[in-house]
């Protein structure tokens, strides 16, 4: 790639976001810190809100035909309808801009992003989904989604947007809890289906059923096959820890684990929300694997970095052995 091509590939994240948002919502988007009319808009919203509340009594007529609305004064009804629609549209605009602001704040720390434009259809679908999202926590999640799509278009599918749109705040909270336990082997994200370990961290079958209904994971166990030899270990990892599973023979040895698997939409959503991974849960899982499969050696290592291509750089020190030693010392002291 020549110098000119390299320069063309480097795009300002803020500029790309502003261009994409402005194209989708039909007006020039300005980030929160440079908008000058916030106070005026808040006052306008309050006036309209008060107008809607003060004029919300629609005259009711009771006659021989039943109950109906008195439409003799069409002008008054039209005014109230106009106020209600204006209030709704301003609220939608505020929701859209709040989500865009969250994305802008995330992109401020990014030097450059892909020059590939975001699909306009994706942007329209996205903002149609967020215009009625007023909860701040949910707006942050949607902001992560938008920032991720700006960085690399085609990261989040229409299906993922639709599933997130239909989630309640409680479902999103439960998903964050369960996804903090997510492990990975190859391209699959999963959790071990050991009730004793899951229950220890507050995850019960009811949570899995709930998230299955949301289309984010399976509530039926699937089988994950581990293939490893003494020279070529298999790996399980999350964003902070790497588990190495090695056979004790030169030839490949195999065993299977029962797991609950995240769907493609669930996996995409995990990448969007960046849950704080539960390292102790992972340690417990690795200990369980070691206890149940004596023909394999299991070690755990802190991850230094994961490249975009998936290459993992990790510390050679065995965290699992250190954990066992620490536990033995505690038992001696007792």
C-alpha positions, -999 to 999 in steps of 0.1 A, spaced: 0 0 0 14 34 -10 16 65 12 -14 80 -5 -35 49 2 -25 48 38 -35 85 43 -69 77 26 -75 48 49 -71 69 81 -104 85 89 -113 108 118 -138 88 140 -156 120 150 -160 132 115 -172 98 103 -197 97 132 -210 132 125 -214 125 88 -232 92 94 -256 105 120 -264 137 101 -272 116 70 -295 93 90 -315 119 110 -317 145 83 -300 173 102 -265 184 111 -255 165 143 -234 185 167 -217 167 197 -230 176 231 -201 198 241 -206 222 212 -244 224 211 -254 259 222 -292 255 224 -295 228 251 -310 251 277 -334 266 252 -345 231 241 -350 220 277 -372 251 283 -391 244 250 -396 207 261 -409 218 295 -434 243 279 -447 217 255 -448 190 283 -468 214 305 -491 222 276 -498 186 269 -506 180 306 -527 211 310 -547 203 279 -550 166 280 -586 165 291 -606 155 261 -643 162 263 -664 130 266 -700 127 255 -724 101 269 -755 95 249 -778 67 238 -751 53 214 -726 50 242 -694 69 249 -678 92 223 -654 121 220 -669 156 216 -653 169 183 -674 200 181 -643 221 187 -618 207 161 -594 236 165 -588 229 202 -583 192 196 -559 199 167 -538 222 190 -536 195 216 -527 169 190 -500 192 176 -486 197 211 -486 160 218 -468 152 185 -443 180 190 -435 167 225 -430 131 212 -407 143 184 -386 164 207 -383 135 231 -372 112 202 -346 137 191 -332 140 226 -329 102 228 -312 100 194 -287 127 204 -280 111 238 -271 78 221 -249 97 195 -232 116 223 -223 83 240 -208 70 208 -189 103 203 -174 101 238 -162 65 231 -147 75 197 -128 105 212 -101 82 224 -98 64 190 -72 77 165 -87 64 133 -113 40 120 -121 22 88 -127 44 58 -156 21 47 -189 40 51 -216 27 73 -245 13 54 -273 40 53 -300 13 57 -282 2 89 -281 38 102 -318 43 95 -327 10 112 -305 20 142 -320 54 148 -355 40 143 -346 16 172 -332 42 196 -356 70 192 -378 56 220 -349 46 243 -349 70 272 -331 49 299 -296 61 303 -280 27 308 -297 14 276 -286 45 258 -250 37 267 -253 2 253 -267 16 221 -239 41 220 -214 12 222 -231 -4 192 -230 28 172 -193 34 180 -184 -1 171 -202 1 137 -184 34 130 -151 18 138 -158 -12 116 -190 -14 95 -209 -47 93 -200 -55 129 -236 -56 141 -264 -72 122 -300 -60 118 -310 -91 138 -289 -79 168 -304 -44 166 -339 -59 167 -331 -82 196 -316 -53 217 -346 -31 208 -370 -56 223 -350 -61 255 -362 -47 288 -338 -29 312 -339 -60 335 -332 -84 306 -302 -62 297 -290 -63 333 -293 -101 334 -275 -104 301 -246 -83 315 -244 -106 345 -244 -138 325 -220 -124 298 -195 -115 324 -189 -153 327 -185 -158 289 -156 -179 278 -144 -185 243 -130 -214 222 -124 -206 186 -153 -184 175 -178 -197 200 -187 -179 232 -202 -201 260 -205 -208 297 -200 -241 314 -233 -258 323 -223 -267 358 -251 -255 381 -229 -255 412 -205 -230 396 -232 -209 379 -253 -207 411 -222 -195 430 -222 -164 408 -259 -158 408 -268 -174 375 -298 -197 375 -317 -216 348 -344 -190 348 -318 -165 336 -309 -188 307 -345 -193 297 -350 -155 298 -320 -149 275 -330 -177 252 -364 -159 247 -344 -128 239 -325 -148 212 -291 -142 229 -282 -178 240 -293 -214 242 -309 -228 273 -302 -263 261 -268 -278 267 -245 -284 237 -213 -304 236 -179 -286 232 -151 -310 222 -116 -302 234 -87 -317 213 -52 -315 228 -18 -332 229 13 -326 250 27 -304 222 -4 -287 210 -28 -276 238 -63 -264 232 -73 -231 247 -102 -214 265 -101 -177 272 -118 -145 280 -105 -109 277 -82 -113 307 -73 -149 312 -61 -178 290 -66 -214 299 -43 -240 284 -55 -276 283 -27 -300 273 -28 -337 268 -3 -359 286 5 -379 254 20 -369 221 -11 -379 202 -43 -359 203 -66 -367 232 -102 -355 234 -130 -349 259 -163 -331 257 -178 -304 280 -215 -295 284 -220 -258 277 -246 -231 271 -237 -212 239 -243 -176 231 -260 -170 197 -243 -148 171 -264 -118 183 -255 -126 219 -218 -127 209 -221 -94 191 -238 -78 220 -210 -90 244 -185 -72 221 -206 -41 223 -210 -38 261 -176 -50 271 -187 -66 304 -162 -69 332 -151 -105 330 -153 -126 362 -118 -141 365 -127 -162 396 -155 -179 377 -130 -189 350 -105 -202 376 -134 -223 391 -142 -237 356 -105 -246 349 -103 -264 383 -134 -283 375 -119 -294 341 -87 -305 358 -106 -325 385 -128 -343 360 -101 -350 334 -70 -364 349 -54 -372 315 -50 -335 309 -30 -307 324 -47 -274 329 -29 -240 335 -41 -204 335 -23 -173 324 -29 -136 324 -34 -122 289 -12 -92 279 -29 -85 246 -51 -100 219 -44 -89 183 -72 -81 158 -63 -114 141 -69 -133 174 -33 -139 184 -29 -140 222 1 -128 240 1 -140 276 22 -143 308 39 -176 313 32 -177 351 5 -202 360 -23 -183 378 -41 -216 386 -11 -230 405 -8 -197 424 -45 -198 433 -41 -233 447 -10 -223 467 -28 -193 481 -57 -215 492 -34 -240 509 -17 -212 528 -51 -199 540 -61 -234 552 -28 -237 571 -34 -204 589 -69 -215 599 
